[in-house]
Amino acid sequence: MSLQARRSNQRLLLSDIVAKFPAQRIVVIGDVMLDQYIWGSVTRISPEAPVPVIEVVSESFRLGGAANVAANIRSLGGQVTLISVIGEDENGARLRRMLLEDGTDVDGLLVHKNRPTTLKTRVIAQHQQLVRIDRETRQEISDDISRDMLRYAEASIPSANSVVVSDYDKGVITKEVLTGIFDCAQRFDKPVIVDPKMRNFWRYTGATVVTPNQKEASQASGREIADEEGLLLAGQELIRRLEIPAVLITRGEHGMSLLERRTLTNPDLKEVKVTHIPAVAREVFDVTGAGDTVVASFSLALAAGLSMVNAAKLANFAAGIVVGKLGTATVTPTELAEVL
């Protein structure tokens, strides 16, 4: 078969998989947040200090963090159950309403009375982000809330096709929560895809795939990633220490690299398969939330039956779309079909 024919078959395969997304249910567990955008224009400098004066034109809210992962799954046609924690405040109520309007199952969205809902406010003028203001806490959730989360997880995971852990290091993904999720997913043979953060990195033993960016992979492994050898050594170290089948490293303008353990019984990891997937974005406008799109589309593709390599390729296409949009964004099946 010619190269052109193989590529044509691959495009058909990816398009067929997208059509299966509505039948897939993904359980998403992690830190939810609300993204506020204040849009305006700058016409002068303040007389009080050397800072621009923003004349506000409009304001909008979007789902962020694990909520954006859920929104991407819904946008691509999949079903999603979201398990997380919000505060007993106006931002938490708004976030819940937005998720419900999106068709997300929010029965597992728990209210913590003494905890604010994470809010990230971005001020944008002339298509440039000028400042970001974060209102949040990184304190770990209480044991009672952890147990409630796990009860929802144990009720939802058996009927799901895959599980996503979206860790933004805001205190929701505790050691107890991770242990419970991995135990339940293993009992019911469900893949777990983890979007990691450094503070919890070595707690992810039990995952199927971890999706760090290049900086996170380098920091966690202690290996500088300046060339292919450094990438391989970093990936090997992560696979070895976490005892997981694969690592998907997102690399910005260099695309992605998937490192797979050829045999789970090979203790010295001499056999690691590396697949480099070049970036496809024509124009990078804003990388905010791109990692959420990657983990959402990758988990859906795995659930629908694609191999890890082809699931990563599809996720790469999805990421290429979302970075061409301003602010936290999602991808639709139509947009994905067009680039495929």
N, C-alpha and C positions, 0 to 999 in steps of 0.2 A: 504494500500500500504506500502511495506517495505521501510526502509530508503534507501537501495541501489536503489530501483526502483525510489524513489522520486529524488535522486541525478542524476540518469540517465536521467529522464525527464527534470530536470533543465538544464543539459548540452545540451540536444537537443534544448531546448527553447533558450538558449543563442546562440547556433550555428545558429539557424534559424534567429535570430535577426541580427547577423552579415551579413547574406546574404541580408538583407534589407537596409544596410548602403548606397549603391550607390543611392538609391532613396531619401535620406535625404539631405536637404540643411540647413546649419547652418550659421548664421550671427555671425561673431566674431568681437568684437569691443574692442580695447585696445591698450596697449603700445607695439609696435614692436621693435625688436632689432636684431642686427647681432652678432653672436658669432664667434669669431676668435680663432682658435686653432693653436698654434705653438708647433710642436712636435720635440723633440730632445733627446739628451743623455747627461749625466753628467759623465765626466771622471776626472775632476780636480777642485780644488778650486782656485778662482781668487787670484792673488798676490796683488791686489789692495784693497781687502776687503774680510772678511770671508763669501763669497757667492759662490755658485756653478757657474761654467761656462757652459752654455748650448750650445752645438753644434747642430744647427738647421738641422733637417733632412727634414721636410716638413711643409706645412702650409695648413689649410683648413678653410672653412667658413660654418656655419650652421645657420639656422633660429632660432631666440630666442624670448622669450616673447609671445605676441599674435600671432606672425608669426609662432612660434613653435606649438601653439594650432591649427592654420590653417593647418600646415604641418601634424600634427597627424590625423586630420580629413580626409585630402586627402589620407594619407597613408592607412587609414582604409577603403577607398573607398567612403567616403562621399563627397558631394559638399560643397564648402565654399565660402562665400563672406566676404572679410576682409576690415574693415574700421579702418583707423589709420592715423598717421602722420609720415613722414620721412623728413630728411633734404635735401637741395639741394646740395648734395655732393656725392662723389664716393661710400661711404658705402650705401647711400640710393638707388643709381642706381643699385648697386650689389644686395641689398635685393629685389628690385622690379623684377630684372631679375630672381632671384632664385624662387620667388613666381610664376612668369609666367611659368617658366619651370615645376613647380610642378602642374600647372593647376588651380591655385587659381585666383578667380576674384579679380582684384586689382583696379577696377575703383574708389573705395572708399579710395585708398591710396593717401592721400593729401600731397603736398610738402609745407613745411614751410621754407621760405628762410633764416630766422634768427635763425634756430634751427638745431643743429647737429643730425644726425642719431645716436641712441645709439649703441655703440660698446663695447663689453666686450671681452677682449683679455686674453686668458688663456694659460700659458706656462706649458707644460707637458713633463716630462722626467721620464723614467722607470715606466710608468703608474701612476705617481703621479703628481698631480697639484701643481706646485711650487709657482705660483703667478697669481693673476688676476688683470688686469688693466682696469678700467672703464672710458670711454669717453662719457659723457652724460650731459643733463640738466634735472632738475626736475621742471622747471618753467612751470606753466600752459599755455596751448595753448591760442591763442587769441580768442576773441569772434567771429571773422569772420570765423576762422577755425572750431570752435565749431559748428557754424550754418551750415557750409558746411558738416561737419560730420553727423549732424542730418538729413540733407536733404537726404544723401545717406542711412542712417538708415531707415528713413520713407519710402523710395522707395523699400528697400530690405526686411524689416521685414514681410510685409503682405504675401509674397510668400515663406517665410522660414518655417522650421519645429521647430526650436528653436533658441535661442539667447545666446551667451556666452559673458560675460564681463570679459576680462582678464586685471586686474588692477595691474600694476607693479609700480605704484606711480611715474611715470615719467612725469606727467602733462597732459596726454591725457584725462583721465577719470575725467572730471570736474563735479561739481554739476549740471551744466546746461545739460551736455551730459547725465549724469545718469537719470535725471528727464525726458528728452525727450525720452530716450530709454525705460524706464519703462512705460511711458504713451502710447507709440506706441505699445509695446508688450501687454499691458493690453487690448487695443482697439481690437487687432486682436487675443487675447487669445493664445499668444505664451509663452512657459516657458522661463524663464531667469535664467541662471546658472552663478553665479559670483564667480570668483577666486579673493579673496579680498586682500587688503593691509590695514594696521592699520590706516593710515591717513584718509582714506575715509570710515572707517568701518560703521559708523552710517548713511551713505548716501544710504545704500543698501536696504532701505525699498522699497518694490515693486518687489524684486527678488522672484524667486520660490525656489531656493536652493543656499546657500552660502557654499563654500568649503574651510574653513580655515584649516591650519595645527594645531596641538595641541597647539603649542606655541601661535599662533595668537588667537585661541579660548580662551585660558587662559587669555591673556592680554586684549582682548576686553571685556570679561565678568567680569573680576576682580576675577575670581575663579581659585584656584589652581587645576590642574587636576593631582591628584596623585593616584586616585582610581576611581571606577565606580560612586560613589556618586558625586565626584567632576566633573566628566565628565557630568553627568546628570544635575547638577546645572548650569554648564557653558552653555550647550546646551539649557536649558530652558531659561536662561537669554538672549541668542542671539535671540532665536525665539520670546521671548516676546518683546524685545526692537525693533527688526526689523519688527515684525508683519509678519513673513514669515512662509510658511508651513514646511520647513525642513532645517536642517544643516547637512552637511557631513563633519566630522572632520577626516582628514588624520593623522595617528599616527605612521608613520615610521614602525619600526619592529613589532608594535602591530596591523598593518593593518589599518582599518577604522572603524568609528562608525557613523551610520546614525541615527539621532534623528528626528522623524516625529511628528508633531502635529496631534493628532487623530481627533480633530474637530476644525475648524477655528473659531467657536463661543465660545470656552472655554477660558475665559479671564485669569483664574488663572493658566492655564497650568498644572493642576494636571495630565492630561492624555497626556503623551509624550511616544511614542513608541521608544524603543532603539534597534537597530540591530547592533551587533558587527560582523565585517568581518575580520577574521584573515589574516595576511600577507601570500602571497604565494611564494614570491621570494626565490629561492634556494641560490642565492649569490647576495649580494648587492655590485655592482662595483662603481656606480656613481648615485647619486640621482638628478643630474642636470636635470631640465626640467620634472621631474616625475609629478609634479603638473599639468603641461600643458597636459600631457597624460591622467591624471585622468579626467580633465574637458572636454577634447575632446571626450574621449570614453563614459563618462557619458552622455554628451549632445546628442551624436549620439544614444545611447541606449534608452534614454527617447524619442527622436524623433521617433524612430522606434517602440515604443509601449511598452517597458518594464516598469514595476513598478519601483519606486525609489529604492527599495531594490535590485531587480535583476540588475538594471542599475549600482548600486554601486558595486555589486559583479563582474560584467563584467569589470568595471573600475579598480577594484582591481587586476584582472588578467592582464590587460594591463600594469598597473604600475609595477607589478612583472616582466614583460618582460623587460621594458625599464631601470629599475635600474640595470639590468645585463649587460648593454652596457656602454661604456665609452663616456662621453660627451653628449651633447644635442642629443636626438635620438627619433625615431618614432617607431610605431608598425604596422605590416602588418596583414591583415586578416588571412594569412596562419599561422603566429606565434600565433595569438590569437586562431585560431581553434585547433592548436596542444595542447595548454595548457588547452583548454576547454574539 
